[in-house]
Amino acid sequence: MHTDTERCLRAVRSKDARFDGWFFTAVLTTGIYCRPSCPVVPPMAGNMVFHPSAASCQQAGFRACKRCRPDTSPGSPEWNARADSVARAMRLIHDGIVDREGVSGLAGRLGYSQRQIERQLLAELGAGPLALARAQRAQTARLLIETTTLPMAEVAFAAGFSSIRTFNDTVREVFALAPTELRARGARRPDTTAPGPRTPGVISLRLPFRAPLTPDNLFGHLAATAVPGVEEWRDGAYRRTLRLPYGHGIVALTPRPDHIACRLALTDPRDLTVAISRCRRMLDLDADPVAVDEQLRTDPLLAPLVDKAPGRRVPGTVDAAEFAVRAVLGQQVSTAAARTHAARLVTAYGTPVDDPEGGLTHLFPTTGALAALDPESLALPRSRRATLTTLVAALADGTLTLGTDSDWDEARARLHALPGFGPWTVEVIAMRALGDPDAFLPGDLGVRRSAQALGLPSTPAALTARAAAWRPWRAYAVQYLWATEDHAINILPA
């Protein structure tokens, strides 16, 4: 979008927050870059240039605006709506792969050479993987500086910097303030952290999103399907344990009118960036609800549902492999039965954790741990046991990989090849674990009942034909259809 100068100018002049994260405005006369909705009076058109990413602005020598803090914008919705190499690379960078495995690790996961990945990212984002990772480290550093009392040396280490000097230089270059000045300034900001007292060892922050957002089905789904010991709804927040690259954590997510309040307790602060990225994907916070809803409103039978509760999101997951296991456990059984089956696996094979603030007890089992389970111990039909054990074996030995770097079509093909994987299971994994916004469940009983009640075709073939007009947002149409039913997944818990 940044190449469409007239459209960018209109967004900046109207301070349209819908375009935050889509592009960034760099001001030639001040050397500062902003989000489109920056409250400062816009400069003359000739003094503005537009960039596709914060990293591109920083690489061109611009500093982040202290007023609108562009590094806190929602992420570009493109990276979660596409499955090409650039989008997959961006999802991996957000998940911290460059910091943990380097550019070679990023390229290896995508099946490209380092030169190819560099060229593709530069062409589309104006910055290579190292610059993009550096911009992310700077944002993580700012969060830790402003929301914790960690010593600066620990902040530098946790944010992924190789030295204190590099940390200091980067913070000064990006924010035009020394780390200590940034902490003092942050302490004076009323909106720096999520509401509530600061607790030692807990990081509180706000997760931004593009309005509108209807939280009912999003949090209702997560709460209704919560696995005991791993997830819970407590005091108005969805809480769950997180298995992370360097340790583990517990997150509490509370819906607010203009943000999601996030409280993170981490055993290793180096996991902050990854934890935030996974929570954002689970809550679909980088979606563009205006584009989604405009497309779905073109169907006159869907339009009233969209107008009634605009901005529905697709509830995701923090771990694609975990969700795949849970999807198999949920085949042809009630939500309560699926939770019971999953809870038994958690108790037997999960990793115990301490939760001083609630009732969480375990991390969900790894596929390696589940590979050792005795199928006869599962209270499941024989065919379902075979499906589960085959899935777990494929995930454990790497025959099947599910994650942010997955090619959606390839993952579907590999899942279909496993015994017991029909269209419903494959598509629900594509929708909620892989994040494909066009995944569709025409055979789902709830979808068919809702479609029939609205006057839409109710047979899978006819509904699929009608849904062609909803593409590429059919996963969101499913959320609107599901929401017509009186089910716990559609109700925000008290």
C-alpha positions as CSV (number, residue, x, y, z in Angstrom):
1,M,0.0,0.0,0.0
2,H,2.9,2.4,0.7
3,T,3.4,2.9,-3.1
4,D,-0.2,4.4,-3.4
5,T,0.8,7.9,-2.4
6,E,-2.6,9.5,-2.8
7,R,-4.3,6.8,-0.6
8,C,-1.6,7.2,2.0
9,L,-2.0,10.9,2.1
10,R,-5.7,10.6,2.6
11,A,-5.2,8.2,5.5
12,V,-2.6,10.5,7.2
13,R,-4.8,13.7,6.7
14,S,-7.8,11.9,8.2
15,K,-5.7,10.3,10.9
16,D,-7.3,7.0,10.0
17,A,-6.2,4.3,12.6
18,R,-7.4,1.5,10.3
19,F,-4.2,1.9,8.4
20,D,-1.8,1.8,11.4
21,G,0.6,-1.0,10.6
22,W,-0.2,-1.0,6.9
23,F,2.4,1.7,6.2
24,F,4.5,4.3,8.0
25,T,5.0,8.0,7.3
26,A,8.5,9.3,7.4
27,V,8.9,13.1,7.6
28,L,11.9,14.4,5.8
29,T,12.2,17.7,7.7
30,T,12.2,16.2,11.2
31,G,13.7,12.8,10.6
32,I,10.8,11.1,12.4
33,Y,8.5,8.4,11.3
34,C,4.9,8.0,12.5
35,R,1.8,5.8,12.2
36,P,-1.0,7.2,9.9
37,S,-3.1,8.1,12.9
38,C,-0.5,10.3,14.6
39,P,-2.3,13.2,16.4
40,V,0.4,15.7,15.3
41,V,-0.7,18.0,12.5
42,P,0.5,16.4,9.2
43,P,3.4,18.0,7.4
44,M,3.2,19.2,3.8
45,A,2.8,16.4,1.3
46,G,6.2,17.1,-0.2
47,N,7.9,16.4,3.1
48,M,6.4,12.9,3.6
49,V,7.6,9.6,2.2
50,F,5.9,6.3,2.9
51,H,7.5,3.0,4.0
52,P,6.1,-0.5,4.3
53,S,7.7,-1.3,7.7
54,A,9.2,0.3,10.8
55,A,12.4,-1.5,9.9
56,S,12.5,0.3,6.5
57,C,12.1,3.7,8.2
58,Q,14.8,2.9,10.7
59,Q,17.2,1.7,8.0
60,A,16.6,4.9,6.1
61,G,17.7,6.9,9.3
62,F,14.3,7.9,10.7
63,R,13.5,7.9,14.4
64,A,10.3,6.7,16.0
65,C,7.8,9.5,16.9
66,K,7.5,9.9,20.7
67,R,3.9,11.0,20.5
68,C,2.3,8.2,18.5
69,R,4.9,5.5,19.1
70,P,4.6,3.7,15.7
71,D,6.4,0.6,16.9
72,T,3.2,-0.2,19.0
73,S,1.0,-0.3,15.9
74,P,-0.9,-3.5,15.1
75,G,1.0,-5.7,12.7
76,S,0.3,-5.7,9.0
77,P,-2.7,-7.9,8.3
78,E,-1.0,-9.1,5.2
79,W,1.3,-11.5,7.0
80,N,-1.5,-13.5,8.5
81,A,-3.7,-13.4,5.3
82,R,-1.1,-14.9,2.9
83,A,0.9,-18.1,2.6
84,D,3.7,-17.0,0.3
85,S,7.3,-17.0,1.3
86,V,7.4,-13.3,2.4
87,A,4.3,-13.7,4.7
88,R,5.7,-17.0,6.1
89,A,9.1,-15.3,6.7
90,M,7.4,-12.4,8.5
91,R,5.5,-14.8,10.8
92,L,8.7,-16.6,11.6
93,I,10.6,-13.3,12.3
94,H,7.8,-12.3,14.6
95,D,8.2,-15.7,16.3
96,G,11.9,-14.9,17.0
97,I,13.5,-17.3,14.5
98,V,16.2,-14.9,13.3
99,D,17.3,-14.2,16.9
100,R,17.5,-17.9,17.7
101,E,18.6,-19.5,14.5
102,G,19.9,-16.6,12.3
103,V,19.1,-15.8,8.7
104,S,20.3,-19.2,7.7
105,G,17.7,-20.8,10.0
106,L,15.0,-18.6,8.5
107,A,15.9,-19.6,5.0
108,G,16.2,-23.2,5.8
109,R,12.7,-23.4,7.3
110,L,11.3,-21.8,4.1
111,G,13.4,-23.9,1.7
112,Y,15.1,-20.9,0.1
113,S,18.6,-19.6,0.0
114,Q,19.6,-16.7,2.2
115,R,20.1,-14.5,-0.9
116,Q,16.5,-15.3,-2.1
117,I,15.0,-14.4,1.3
118,E,17.0,-11.2,1.5
119,R,15.9,-10.2,-2.0
120,Q,12.2,-10.9,-1.5
121,L,12.0,-9.1,1.9
122,L,13.9,-6.1,0.6
123,A,11.6,-5.8,-2.5
124,E,8.4,-5.9,-0.4
125,L,9.4,-4.4,2.9
126,G,12.4,-2.3,2.2
127,A,14.4,-4.1,4.8
128,G,16.1,-7.5,5.1
129,P,15.6,-10.1,7.8
130,L,18.3,-8.7,10.1
131,A,16.9,-5.2,10.0
132,L,13.4,-6.5,10.6
133,A,14.6,-8.6,13.6
134,R,16.5,-5.5,14.9
135,A,13.3,-3.4,14.8
136,Q,11.5,-6.1,16.7
137,R,14.4,-6.2,19.3
138,A,14.0,-2.5,19.7
139,Q,10.3,-2.8,20.3
140,T,10.9,-5.6,22.9
141,A,13.5,-3.5,24.6
142,R,11.2,-0.6,24.9
143,L,8.5,-2.8,26.4
144,L,10.9,-4.2,29.0
145,I,12.3,-0.8,29.8
146,E,8.9,0.8,30.3
147,T,7.0,-2.1,31.9
148,T,9.6,-3.7,34.2
149,T,12.2,-2.8,36.7
150,L,14.8,-5.1,35.2
151,P,18.4,-3.7,35.1
152,M,19.3,-2.4,31.7
153,A,21.9,-5.2,31.2
154,E,19.1,-7.8,31.7
155,V,16.8,-5.9,29.4
156,A,19.5,-5.9,26.7
157,F,20.0,-9.7,27.1
158,A,16.3,-10.4,27.2
159,A,15.5,-8.4,24.1
160,G,18.1,-10.3,22.1
161,F,21.0,-7.8,21.8
162,S,24.5,-9.3,21.7
163,S,26.0,-6.5,23.8
164,I,25.1,-3.6,26.0
165,R,26.7,-1.2,23.5
166,T,24.6,-2.4,20.7
167,F,21.5,-2.2,22.9
168,N,22.3,1.4,23.9
169,D,23.1,2.5,20.4
170,T,19.9,0.9,18.9
171,V,17.6,2.4,21.5
172,R,19.2,5.9,21.0
173,E,19.0,5.6,17.3
174,V,15.4,4.3,17.1
175,F,13.8,6.3,20.0
176,A,16.2,9.3,20.2
177,L,16.5,8.7,24.0
178,A,18.9,6.8,26.1
179,P,17.4,3.7,27.8
180,T,17.3,5.4,31.2
181,E,15.5,8.4,29.7
182,L,13.1,6.1,28.0
183,R,12.3,4.4,31.3
184,A,11.8,7.8,33.0
185,R,9.5,9.0,30.2
186,G,7.6,5.7,30.3
187,A,6.9,6.0,34.0
188,R,5.1,9.3,33.3
189,R,2.9,7.8,30.6
190,P,-0.6,6.8,32.0
191,D,-1.1,4.4,29.1
192,T,2.3,2.5,29.2
193,T,1.0,-0.6,30.9
194,A,-2.2,-2.5,31.3
195,P,-4.4,-1.4,34.3
196,G,-3.6,-2.8,37.6
197,P,-0.7,-2.8,40.1
198,R,2.8,-3.8,38.9
199,T,3.8,-7.2,40.3
200,P,7.4,-8.3,40.5
201,G,8.2,-10.8,37.7
202,V,5.0,-10.0,35.8
203,I,5.0,-7.9,32.6
204,S,1.8,-5.9,32.0
205,L,1.2,-4.4,28.6
206,R,-1.5,-3.5,26.1
207,L,-2.0,-5.4,22.9
208,P,-3.4,-3.0,20.2
209,F,-5.9,-4.1,17.5
210,R,-7.8,-2.5,14.7
211,A,-11.3,-1.6,15.6
212,P,-13.9,-2.9,15.6
213,L,-13.5,-6.0,17.7
214,T,-16.4,-8.1,19.0
215,P,-14.9,-10.2,21.8
216,D,-17.8,-12.5,22.5
217,N,-17.0,-15.5,20.2
218,L,-13.3,-14.9,20.5
219,F,-13.0,-15.2,24.3
220,G,-16.1,-17.3,24.5
221,H,-14.6,-20.0,22.3
222,L,-11.3,-20.1,24.2
223,A,-13.1,-20.2,27.6
224,A,-15.6,-22.9,26.5
225,T,-13.0,-25.2,25.1
226,A,-10.4,-24.6,27.8
227,V,-8.5,-27.7,28.9
228,P,-8.4,-27.9,32.7
229,G,-4.9,-27.3,34.1
230,V,-3.7,-25.6,30.9
231,E,-6.4,-22.9,30.4
232,E,-9.0,-21.2,32.5
233,W,-11.3,-18.2,32.7
234,R,-10.7,-16.3,35.9
235,D,-11.6,-12.8,37.1
236,G,-12.6,-11.7,33.6
237,A,-9.5,-12.9,31.9
238,Y,-8.5,-15.9,29.7
239,R,-5.4,-17.5,31.3
240,R,-3.2,-20.2,29.9
241,T,0.3,-21.7,30.2
242,L,2.8,-21.2,27.3
243,R,5.6,-23.5,26.3
244,L,8.3,-21.1,24.9
245,P,11.8,-21.5,23.4
246,Y,13.7,-20.6,26.5
247,G,11.3,-21.6,29.2
248,H,7.6,-21.3,29.9
249,G,5.1,-18.7,30.9
250,I,1.5,-17.9,32.0
251,V,-0.5,-15.3,30.3
252,A,-3.7,-13.5,31.3
253,L,-5.6,-11.8,28.5
254,T,-8.5,-9.4,29.3
255,P,-10.7,-7.7,26.6
256,R,-10.9,-3.9,26.9
257,P,-12.7,-1.4,24.7
258,D,-9.6,-0.3,22.9
259,H,-7.0,-2.9,23.6
260,I,-6.4,-6.3,25.2
261,A,-4.8,-6.1,28.6
262,C,-2.0,-8.7,28.8
263,R,-0.2,-9.9,31.9
264,L,2.8,-12.2,31.3
265,A,4.8,-14.2,33.8
266,L,7.9,-15.6,32.1
267,T,10.6,-17.9,33.5
268,D,12.9,-16.3,31.0
269,P,12.4,-12.7,29.7
270,R,14.0,-13.6,26.4
271,D,10.6,-15.2,25.5
272,L,8.7,-11.9,25.7
273,T,8.7,-11.3,21.9
274,V,7.6,-14.8,21.1
275,A,4.9,-14.8,23.8
276,I,3.4,-11.6,22.5
277,S,3.5,-12.8,18.9
278,R,1.7,-16.0,19.8
279,C,-0.9,-14.3,21.9
280,R,-1.6,-11.8,19.0
281,R,-2.0,-14.7,16.6
282,M,-4.3,-16.6,19.0
283,L,-6.6,-13.6,19.3
284,D,-6.2,-12.6,15.6
285,L,-5.3,-9.1,16.6
286,D,-3.6,-8.1,13.4
287,A,-6.7,-8.7,11.3
288,D,-8.3,-6.0,9.1
289,P,-11.9,-6.2,10.2
290,V,-13.0,-3.4,7.9
291,A,-11.8,-5.3,4.8
292,V,-13.3,-8.6,6.1
293,D,-16.7,-7.1,7.0
294,E,-17.0,-5.1,3.8
295,Q,-16.6,-8.3,1.8
296,L,-19.0,-10.3,3.8
297,R,-21.6,-7.6,3.7
298,T,-21.9,-8.0,0.0
299,D,-24.0,-11.1,0.7
300,P,-27.4,-9.8,1.8
301,L,-28.1,-12.7,4.1
302,L,-24.8,-12.3,5.9
303,A,-24.9,-8.5,6.1
304,P,-27.3,-8.3,9.1
305,L,-25.0,-10.6,11.1
306,V,-22.0,-8.4,10.3
307,D,-23.9,-5.2,11.2
308,K,-25.1,-6.6,14.5
309,A,-21.6,-7.5,15.8
310,P,-18.9,-6.3,13.4
311,G,-15.2,-7.2,13.9
312,R,-15.5,-10.9,14.8
313,R,-12.1,-12.6,14.9
314,V,-11.1,-16.2,14.3
315,P,-9.9,-17.7,17.6
316,G,-6.5,-19.3,17.0
317,T,-3.9,-21.1,19.1
318,V,-0.4,-20.6,20.6
319,D,0.7,-24.0,19.5
320,A,-0.4,-25.6,16.2
321,A,0.7,-29.1,17.1
322,E,-1.3,-28.9,20.4
323,F,-4.4,-27.8,18.5
324,A,-4.1,-30.6,16.0
325,V,-4.1,-33.1,18.9
326,R,-7.1,-31.4,20.4
327,A,-8.9,-31.4,17.1
328,V,-8.6,-35.2,16.9
329,L,-9.8,-35.6,20.5
330,G,-12.8,-33.4,19.5
331,Q,-13.9,-35.4,16.5
332,Q,-17.6,-36.3,16.8
333,V,-17.8,-35.6,20.6
334,S,-19.2,-32.8,22.7
335,T,-17.0,-29.8,23.8
336,A,-17.1,-31.2,27.4
337,A,-16.0,-34.6,26.3
338,A,-13.1,-33.2,24.2
339,R,-12.0,-31.2,27.3
340,T,-12.1,-34.3,29.4
341,H,-10.0,-36.3,27.0
342,A,-7.4,-33.5,26.7
343,A,-7.3,-33.1,30.5
344,R,-6.4,-36.7,30.9
345,L,-3.5,-36.4,28.5
346,V,-2.3,-33.2,30.3
347,T,-2.4,-34.9,33.7
348,A,-0.5,-38.0,32.5
349,Y,2.0,-36.4,30.1
350,G,2.1,-32.6,30.7
351,T,4.9,-30.7,32.4
352,P,3.9,-29.4,35.9
353,V,4.1,-25.7,36.5
354,D,3.4,-23.4,39.4
355,D,0.6,-20.7,39.2
356,P,0.5,-18.5,42.3
357,E,-2.3,-16.4,40.8
358,G,-4.7,-19.2,39.7
359,G,-5.5,-22.8,39.0
360,L,-3.2,-23.6,36.1
361,T,-1.1,-26.7,36.7
362,H,0.6,-28.0,33.5
363,L,2.0,-27.2,30.1
364,F,0.3,-29.1,27.3
365,P,2.3,-32.3,26.5
366,T,4.9,-32.2,23.8
367,T,4.5,-34.5,20.8
368,G,7.6,-36.3,22.0
369,A,5.9,-37.0,25.3
370,L,2.7,-38.1,23.7
371,A,4.6,-40.4,21.3
372,A,5.2,-42.6,24.3
373,L,1.6,-43.0,25.3
374,D,-0.1,-46.4,25.4
375,P,-3.1,-46.3,23.0
376,E,-5.0,-48.8,25.1
377,S,-5.0,-46.2,27.9
378,L,-7.1,-43.8,25.8
379,A,-10.9,-43.9,26.4
380,L,-11.5,-43.5,22.7
381,P,-12.8,-45.7,19.9
382,R,-10.1,-47.8,18.3
383,S,-10.2,-45.8,15.0
384,R,-9.7,-42.5,16.9
385,R,-6.8,-44.0,18.8
386,A,-5.1,-44.9,15.5
387,T,-5.8,-41.4,14.2
388,L,-4.3,-39.8,17.3
389,T,-1.2,-42.0,17.5
390,T,-0.5,-41.6,13.8
391,L,-0.7,-37.9,14.1
392,V,1.5,-37.7,17.1
393,A,4.1,-40.0,15.5
394,A,4.2,-37.8,12.4
395,L,4.6,-34.6,14.4
396,A,7.2,-36.2,16.7
397,D,9.5,-37.5,13.8
398,G,9.1,-34.4,11.7
399,T,7.1,-36.1,8.9
400,L,4.4,-33.5,9.5
401,T,5.2,-30.0,10.7
402,L,2.6,-27.5,11.7
403,G,3.4,-23.9,12.6
404,T,3.8,-20.3,11.5
405,D,6.0,-21.3,8.6
406,S,3.6,-23.9,7.2
407,D,2.5,-23.8,3.6
408,W,-1.2,-24.1,4.0
409,D,-1.9,-26.2,0.9
410,E,1.0,-28.6,1.6
411,A,-0.1,-29.0,5.3
412,R,-3.6,-29.8,4.1
413,A,-2.3,-32.5,1.8
414,R,-0.2,-34.1,4.5
415,L,-3.1,-34.1,6.9
416,H,-5.5,-35.6,4.4
417,A,-3.0,-38.4,3.9
418,L,-3.3,-39.4,7.6
419,P,-5.9,-42.0,8.6
420,G,-9.0,-40.5,10.1
421,F,-8.5,-37.0,8.8
422,G,-11.6,-35.9,6.9
423,P,-12.4,-32.4,5.6
424,W,-13.7,-31.1,8.9
425,T,-10.6,-31.9,10.9
426,V,-8.2,-30.7,8.2
427,E,-10.1,-27.4,7.7
428,V,-10.5,-26.6,11.4
429,I,-6.7,-27.1,11.8
430,A,-6.1,-24.9,8.8
431,M,-8.4,-22.3,10.3
432,R,-7.4,-22.2,13.9
433,A,-3.9,-23.6,14.0
434,L,-2.4,-22.4,10.7
435,G,-4.4,-19.2,10.5
436,D,-5.7,-19.6,6.9
437,P,-8.4,-16.8,6.7
438,D,-10.2,-18.7,3.9
439,A,-10.5,-22.1,5.6
440,F,-14.1,-23.2,5.4
441,L,-16.3,-25.9,7.2
442,P,-19.3,-26.4,5.0
443,G,-20.0,-29.8,6.5
444,D,-19.9,-28.6,10.1
445,L,-23.3,-29.2,11.8
446,G,-23.4,-25.8,13.4
447,V,-22.6,-24.0,10.2
448,R,-25.2,-26.0,8.3
449,R,-27.9,-25.3,10.9
450,S,-27.1,-21.6,10.9
451,A,-27.0,-21.4,7.1
452,Q,-30.4,-23.1,6.8
453,A,-31.9,-20.7,9.4
454,L,-30.7,-17.7,7.4
455,G,-32.0,-19.0,4.1
456,L,-28.5,-20.0,2.8
457,P,-27.9,-23.3,1.1
458,S,-27.3,-26.0,3.8
459,T,-25.8,-28.8,1.8
460,P,-21.9,-28.7,1.8
461,A,-21.7,-28.5,-2.0
462,A,-24.3,-25.7,-2.4
463,L,-22.9,-23.8,0.6
464,T,-19.4,-24.0,-0.8
465,A,-20.6,-22.6,-4.1
466,R,-22.4,-19.7,-2.4
467,A,-19.4,-19.0,-0.2
468,A,-17.2,-18.4,-3.2
469,A,-18.3,-14.7,-2.9
470,W,-17.0,-14.6,0.6
471,R,-13.4,-15.4,-0.3
472,P,-10.7,-14.9,0.9
473,W,-12.5,-14.5,4.3
474,R,-14.6,-17.6,4.6
475,A,-13.1,-18.4,8.0
476,Y,-14.6,-15.2,9.3
477,A,-18.0,-16.1,7.7
478,V,-17.9,-19.3,9.8
479,Q,-17.5,-17.2,12.9
480,Y,-20.6,-15.1,12.0
481,L,-22.6,-18.3,11.2
482,W,-21.5,-20.0,14.5
483,A,-22.5,-16.9,16.4
484,T,-26.2,-17.3,15.5
485,E,-26.4,-20.4,17.8
486,D,-27.1,-20.4,21.5
487,H,-23.8,-22.1,22.5
488,A,-21.2,-21.3,25.2
489,I,-18.5,-20.6,22.6
490,N,-20.5,-17.4,21.6
491,I,-20.8,-15.9,25.1
492,L,-18.2,-13.8,26.8
493,P,-18.0,-15.3,30.3
494,A,-18.9,-13.2,33.3
